[in-house]
């Protein structure tokens, strides 16, 4: 066995982050009847997604996004990629989709790193592990999403470290995250072979300052300071059926 052996990972639901920009010029030019029809169709999808969640067949979260990168994000967790594709197709067929543009999306699968495991045991029989792999998305007020890689650059090559070295650093890294238990919920999506980055990280919190605090504190940990590479951060506020209606009112 090589010293830089591959890590065993556990996978759960597939995830699709669909970031949408609203074409406000086109939206404002539409007739009230056209806008109402588009909103009604979108609200119908929201109800269908909520029913899916009630049946424990997946999870959905909708947030408005600040800044210029997007206006809305629809986050879906489903058992198969086929279901994610069906969701994308159904959304794109709606009248509301005609008023949106897609500048960014992200595909991954909920992943749990398993640096310590017991051969012969099924980790998915553990309720704690199952909750991590098939998570409930909290109805918290704020979301933060960002993609990341581990460096493969000269002496700073994460994948050339031994399993023991990686395990020790990840334990230290994890201890920082535990300090934010109850304040932040984190969902890690593994995206090697699925998207342009290796992981997509989604954070939920009721206080947006917690995003700043945890990311800043982790920057001083060697896992991030030496080996972490990060993409764009997208942050936003929770959307309900009522707030979505108000957002689209012109």
N, C-alpha and C positions, 0 to 999 in steps of 0.2 A: 504494500500500500504506500503510495507516495505521501510525502509530508504535507503537500498542499491538496489533500483529498477534498472532494466536493462535499458540501454540507447537505445533510438530509433536510428537506423541507416538507411541510405539510400544507396541502392546499384545500381550500373550501369553495365558496361561491365565486363565480366570475363577476368582474366589475366593469362597468362602462360609465365613464364620466363624459357627459355630452354638454359642452360649453357652447352657448348660443348668444349671438348678438342680435338684437332686435333692430330691424331697419325702421327707425322711427319716422323717417320722412315718408316712407311708403305706408306705414301704419296710420299716420295722421291724415294722409290723403284718402284713405279708405273711407267708405260710407259707414255711418253708425251700424247699419245692418250687417255689413261685411265684418266689422270689428266684433259685433256681438256674436255672430255665427262662429268666428274664430275662437273667441274666448269660451263659448259654450262647448265647443269640440275639445278644447284643451282641458276644461274642467271635467269633461267626461273621461278623459285619459287619467286625470288625477284620481278620480273615483275608482277606476279599474285597477290602478296601481295600489291604491289603499286596500282594495278587496284582496289583491294578491298577497299583501302583507298580512292581512287578517288570517289568511289560509296558511301562513308560515311557509309560503312558496317563494319568498324573496323579500327584498327590501328596496325602498325608494326614498330619496331625499331630494328636495328642491330648494335651492338658495339663489338669491340675487347676488351678483358679483360686482364689487366695486372696481373702479378704474376702467381703463379703455379695453382691457383684454376680452371681456365678455359682459353680458347683462344677466344671464341666468346659467345655472348649472343644474342638470338633471343627473343624479347619481343612482345607478341601478346595480343591485346585486341579485344574481339569478343562478340557478343550478347549472345551466348550460350556455354555451356561446350562441347556440341556435335561438334561445329565448332572447338574448340581448339583440341579436340581429332582427328578430321579429318586432321588438320594441322600437328599434331605430326606424324600421320600415313603416310601422304604424304611425309613428310621430311624423315622419316626413310626408305622409299622405294627408295630414291634416291641413286645414286652411291656415291655422296659426303658423305652421312651419313655413308657409309661403312668405311670411313677414320676417323670417329669421335667416341668419347666415351662420355657418359653422366655421370658425377659425381654428378651433382646437378641440380635441377629444382625447381620451386616454383609455386604453384597454389593459386589464390586468386580472389577476386572480388572487383572492385573499390568501395571504401566505403567513405561515408561522415558522420561524427558524427553530430548528430542533438540535441545538448543540449538545444537549444531554438527552439521551433516549435509552430505553431499555429494549433490546432486541427481543422479539417474540411477543411484545405487548402491543395492543392496538391503541395508540394515543387518542384516536377519535372516540374511544369509549369513555374518555374523561370529559365530564360536563364542562369543566373550565376550558378545555381545549376546543370543544365544539362551539362554545360561545365565541371564542376568538376567531374560528374559521367561518362560522355562520352567524355573524354578529347582528345584534339589533342596532339600528341607527338611532341614536338619541334625538329627541325633538329639542335639541339645544339651539341657542340663538345664532351661533356663528359657525362657519366652516372655513377651513384653510386646506388647500391642496397644493402639493408640489412634487415634482419628480426628482429622483436622485440616482446617482451611481456611486460605486466604490472605485477609486482610482486604480488605473493600470499604467502607472507612469514611473519608469525607472526603478528607483529604490522604494518608491511609494506605490507598490503593487499589492493590493489587498489579496489578490488571488494567488500570490506566491508565498503568503504567510502560512505557517503550519496551522492545523486545526486547533491546537492548544492555544496558540497566540491569538487567533481570532476569537476563540471562546472566552478567553480572559478579558479581552477588550470589550466584547459585547456584553458580558456580565456587568462591567463597570458602566457601560453606556446605558444598560437597562435600569440600573439603580437610579439614574437621574430621572428617567421616565416615571418610575414608581412614586417619586415625590409629587407628581401631578395627578395621582389617582383621585378620581372624583371631580377633578377640575377639567381634565382633558380626556377625551376618548380618541384613541389612535387606531386606525385601520391601515395595515400595510398590504399593498397590492404588489405581488411579484409580476414583473412584466418582461423578463428576459425572453426574447423570442416573440413577444406580443406587441411591443411598442419601442419607441426610440430610447427610453431610459430603462434602467434595471428594476426600479421600484417606483410606485406612485404612493405617496403618503397622504392620507386624509385625516385631518384633526377636527374634532368638534369641541366647542366650549361655550359656556354662557357668558364668559368675560373674554373679549378678544385680546386683552393684554396677556392672557395666558399663552397665546401663540408666540408672542414676542419673547416672553420669559423663557419658555422651554427651548425654543430654537436657539436663542442667544446662549443659554447655559450649556446646551449640548455642543455648541461651536468650540468650547474649550476642552471638550473630551477628545482624546486622540482619534477615535473612530471618525469623528467629523472633521477635526482640525487638520488631520494628516491625510485621511483617506476619503473624505466625503466630497462629492461634486453635486451641485444643486441647480435645478432649472428654475423656471419662473414660479413665483408664489401667487396664488389666486385666493382671495379672501372675500367672504360675503356674509349675508344675513339670511336667516330662515324665512322661507316664503310659505304662507298658508293660502288656502283658497280665497280668503277674504283680502289678504294683502296683495295677492296677485291681481285680483280684480281692480283694486285701487291703483296698482302700479300701471296697469294698462289703460286706465281711464284717461281720455283726452277731451 
